[in-house]
């Protein structure tokens, strides 16, 4: 009768040889995996370059990374699919932009302009720009008038 209590053992050299062989395969697998990733990266760059060339050939200003090129698809087909989804990038299509009218500039009221002005000192009146720059009160008045002008002109509608 055999004794089943004793485990099967292998000699030390055989086990070391198996471990070395397994380590060799692991390192080869790591190297192959890194090479595969490198090839995939290069393939993606080549596809992006081909799509970019197709965009340039057609005169379309779009980022090649926006275009998904599936497996077995040519760059021309990928660009066609992109243009179907986003026709605004097609050179033939006119983008639909609503043009808003801008109100005309309002000129000064000729009735309110007088030749002589009885403007007290410290306000604008007929003073020169250099004089207004040196007078703080006149600068404040000019700033307030400018703000009022902007406020009233922005509230005007046609």
Secondary structure, 3 states (H helix, E strand, C coil): CCCCCCCCCCCHHHHHHHHHHHHHHHHHHHHHHHHHHHHHHHHHHHHHHHHHHHHHHHCCCCCHHHCCCCCCCCHHHHHHHHHHHCHHHCCCCCCCCCCCCCCCCCCCCHHHCCCCCCCCCCCCCCCCHHHHHHCHHHHHHHHHHHHHHHHHHHHCCC
